[in-house]
């Protein structure tokens, strides 16, 4: 009976250890998985965009610009995070830009994020990527446009806009659509009330982009807005920004993250093996001592 109880105790201890370890590693594993998933979404958009011919792309962009021309600075906007948005109108206003449901992706070198962009701001959309705020300009650029892109902070399995507060004045954000890459230089960072929309309105002759999320982190009583104006896109500058603003460890982790996960799991299995072997040897030694004493 004592041996059975000891064996049962060892099994329970091992299970508790494994459960605790998995809980500890969960944020890291899910973050790596989402980075991988987001990267796949971005690649899927870029690859399928290449299959579109130039004529089709131009027609789609013209439709998007025609939609933008109907918008004014008097549009009624709603706070993404307090008003539940319906999805019925998604296809009607953004279908021309969609490739496998995505209307593009947003690259933010400062916080090492390249995230898929979807039309609308429903819970379904914001739980898997960034959402384009309804009744704001579609992200195709042009005079008198202002595209607003929203994203969550603090989701347990995704970063999204968690680090948006680290973006600085002068940083450049890149929006990829079916036709081109648009570059926006950040000139305004503000914390506003949830229903203060004056900074999201269209201004005559300006081409602007705003990234919007909740703040303070995990409190979510206000909104953080990061606004930029359109500048000429420069591919070399984009690559340079990505290299300059990524810490050394990010590149290392991005290249070797799966090897590191494998190494970590191997170390864990090895430690478990050593622990079990020690327990097993101790058990044998006790049995031998008992038999010798008899």
N, C-alpha and C positions, 0 to 999 in steps of 0.2 A: 504493500500500500504506500509506503514512504517513497519507494522508487517511482511509482505512478504519479504521486503528487508532485515530486520533484520534476519529473518529465513534463507534466502539465504546466507547472510554473515556468519552466524554461520556454515552452512554446508560447505561452501568454506574453512573457517578457519580450520574446522576439517579435511577436505581432505588434506590441505596443511600440517597440523601437522602429519597426518599419512604417507604421502609421505616422508616427511623429516625424520621421525623416521625409516621407512623402508630403506631409503638410508643410514642412520647412522648404522643400524644393518646388512646391506647386507654383508660386509666383514666377520663379525663374523659368521653369519648364513651359508654362503657358505663354510667357512673354516671348520666348524663343519660337514657340509654335506659331504665335500670331505674326511675328516678323516674317516667318517663312510663308504663312498663309497670305499676308498682305503683299509680299513680294510676288507670289504666284498670281494674285489678282492684277497687279500692275503689269506683269509680263503678259498675262492673258489679254489685257486691253491693248497693249502696244503691238502684240503679234497679230491680233485680229484687225486692228486698224490698218496694218500694212496690206491686208487683203482687199481693202476698199480702193476703188479707182478714184483718180483725182476729180473726175466729174461728179461722182456721187458725194465725195467729201465736200466739194464746193457748194453743191446744192443743199447739203445738210447745214453747212455753216451759214449760208444765206437765210435759211429758214430760222436759225437761231438768232441771227441779227435782226430779222424782221420781227421776231418776238420781242427782242430787247427794245426795239424802236417804239413798241406800244407802251412801255413802262415809263412812269414819270416819278418825280420826287414826292408825289402825293399818294403813293401806293400804301395800302394798309398792311403793315407787317405784324407778325405775331412772334412772341418769344418762344423759341424752339423748345425750351426745357420746362415750360409751364403750361403750354397749350398743346394738346394732342392733335397732331396734324393728320389729316386724312390722306390716303394714298390714291384715291380714285383719279385725281387729276394729273398724276405723275406722267403718264404716257402722253397726255395731251400737250404738256408744255416742254418736255425735254426729250421726247422720243427721238428726235432727229439727231441727238448727240450720243445716243446710247450704243454701246457695244457690249453685249452680254450683261446688260443692266447697268453698266458703269458709264458715266459721262466723262471720265478722265481720271487723273490722279494728281495729287498735290505733293510737291517735293519741298521739304523744309530743311535745308542743310544744317542750320544751327542746332536743331534737336535730332538730327539723324533720322528723319522720318520721310517716307515716301508712301502715301496712303491712298487707297482707292476712293474715288468720289462717286456718289450716287445722287440721283435726283430726289428731292424731298427730305423731310426731317422726321419721319416716323420713327418709332422705337426700333422697328425692324432694321431700318437703314442705319441709325446711329449706333446700333449694337454690333455692326459689322464693318463700319468705316465712317467716312465723312459724308455729310449731307449738304446739298445745296439748298439754301433758304428760299422757299417759295416767294414769288413776287419781287425777287431781286434779279439782276441781270444774269443771264447764262454766261458761263466762263469762256467767252470767245473773244473778249476784248472789244475795243471800239470807243469812240467818243461818247460821252454822256452815258457811261455804264458803271455799275457798281455791283460786282458779284459778292455775295456773302456766303461763306462756307463755315459750317458748324461741326463741332465734334465734342465728344465726351471727354471728361477727365476722371481718373480714379477708378476705371473699370478694373475688376480683379484680374482679367485675362488679357487686357489690351492697354497699350500706352496712349495711342491716338494723340489727343492734345494735352496730355498730362504735363508735359514740359513746355507748353506754349509760353509760359511766363519767362522763359529763358531767352526768348527771341528779343533782339535789340534793334534800336533805330539804326537804319542803314543796312540791315540784313536783306537778303534777296530771297523771295519765295517764287517757286516755279509751278505753273499750272499747265499740265499736259492735256490737250484735247485731241480730237480726231485729226486735226489739221496741223497743229503747231504747238510750240512751247512758248508760253507767255511768262515774262519776267516782271515781278513787282518788287519795288524797293520800299521797305517799311519806313514810314514817316510819322506814324501816330500809334501810340500804345496807351490805352485808357481803360479804366475800370468804370463801368456804368451801371445804372439801375436796369433791371430786367426789361422794363418797358420804355426805355429811353432810346428811341430809334433815330434820333437826328443825325447820328454819326454813320448811319447805314444808308442814308438817302443818296440818290443820284445827284451829282453836281454837274452842271452844264460843262460840256467839253472835256470833262475829266474821265480817265479810265482807271478805276480803282478796284481793289480787292480787299475784303476784310475777312479775317479768320476770327471766329467767335466761339467762346467756351465759358463754362461756369468758373467762378472764383468767389471767395478763397477756396483753396483745394479742400474738398470733402465737406465744406460748409455750403457753398453754392448759392449764396444769397445775392450775389451780383454777377455781372458778366464782364469778362476780359475780352477786349477787342484789339486786334492787331491789324492795322490798315496800311496798305502800300499803294503806290502809284506805278503805272506801267512805265517800263524802261525798255530800250532795245535789248532783245535777247542775244546773248553771246555764249556760244557753246563752250569755248575755252574758259570763260569766266565761271560758268556753271560748274565745270569740273574742278576748277581751282577753289571755288567756295566749298565744294564738298570735301576736298582734301584738307583745306585749312581748318575747317570747323569741326572735323571729326577728330576726337581724341585718339591717341595711339592704340588704346585698349579696344576701341570700338572696331577698328579694322581687324585687329587680332581676333576678337570675339566673332566678328562676322564671317571670317574665313575659317576659323577652327572651332566654331561653337559645337558642331556635331561631334567632332573628335573629343572635345572637352567633356561633353555629356557622356560619351562612351567611356572615357577615362574615369569619370566620376562614378559611373555605375560599376565599372570594373573594380574600383577601390572599395566601394560599398560591399560588393559580392565577396571580395577577398577578406574584408574585415569580418563579415558574417561567417565565412568559412573558418577563419581563425578562431572566432568566438565559439562556434559549434564544435570544432576540433578540440579546443581546450576543455569544453564541457564534457565531451565524449571521453577524452583521456582521463579526466578527473574521475569520471564514473568508473572507468576500467580499473584505475589505480585503487579506488575505494573497495571495489569488489575483490581485487587481488589481496589487499590488506586484510579484508574480512576473512577470505579463504585461508590465508596464511596463519591468521590468528587462531583459526579453528584447528 
